[in-house]
Amino acid sequence: MNPSQQPRPARLAVGVVGAGRVGPALARALQQAGHVPVAVSGVSDASVRRAARLLPDVPLVPPAQVLERADLVLLTVPDDALPSLVEGLAETGAVRPGQLLVHTSGRYGTAVLDPARRAGALPLALHPAMTFTGTEVDVQRLAGCSFGITAPDELRLAAEALVIEMGGEPEWIAEENRPLYHAALALGANHLVTLVAQSLELLGKAGVERPDRMLGPLLGAALDNALRSGDAALTGPVARGDAGTVAAHVSELRRHAPGAVAGYLAMARTTADRALAHGLLKPELAEDLLGVLADEDGTG
């Protein structure tokens, strides 16, 4: 079924429990698709400001009142808080039969919503594979964004339709694969930010006036090559087996940024392993390289 053939959900009253960076943006996207945000809950000053900015005139109320007013409830709280939130809402009778209860956690499928399902709720797991800023730009970034979806068979069409209405692309993830799916995204996106921030910092220490300008084209090309070619895109001293260069890198990092050494070593070993497995790194050079990495770590 292509997007034009998807059944369009009836206009729904939308509530948000947890006005972090994700919830208000999704509610705003649903509003642009014709649904009606009716209530939002938030505790911190930042969440209150965020809700006011993205969902102006939508009342801020406690979570139980959000569920009382909404047909579709977005549970957009941190992963570790989700199970206790669902249990609490179910135990207090806040969940209504026939209510769409949607969480946006990448880690969980729909099993975490079982307490609410037993109370009659319709469970959906819709995780946008996107980083959020808490600003209007998040709504724009949803266009073409993949959503990791898990839902009961009878709700598959509804889940797909909601994602498409928000501008996203549905990608089905089996319940048992949710943790692996989420780990894969965290490995790529979250660790990328750490690596880029470290690189910017080190370039600044090396005297580069505009590290962002230097890194932008390089990282853009590297990312494009990696997405197109995977491991075949590996370049640099580790993939070439330049053990002396890698040893010099580690020496400089120990002098100027000791906190970056462990990460460099771990990524260098992983890069060497993958380059060797894909025939990019010659075995005789790999032996010397891995010896340097082991020695630098004090284990060889």
CORDA-V875376 format. One record per run of one state. SS is the DSSP state (helix for helix, strand for strand, loop for the rest). FROM is the first residue (numbers start at 0). LEN is the number of residues. Records with the same first field share a line. If there is no record, write none. Layout:
# CORDA-V875376
SS->FROM-LEN, FROM-LEN
This chain:
# CORDA-V875376
loop->0-2, 5-7, 17-5, 32-3, 41-3, 54-5, 60-2, 69-2, 75-3, 91-8, 103-7, 118-3, 128-8, 141-4, 151-1, 165-3, 172-2, 205-5, 233-3, 240-2, 256-1, 277-5, 296-4
helix->2-3, 22-10, 44-10, 62-7, 78-13, 110-8, 136-5, 152-13, 174-31, 210-23, 236-4, 242-14, 257-20, 282-14
strand->12-5, 35-6, 59-1, 71-4, 99-4, 121-7, 145-6, 168-4
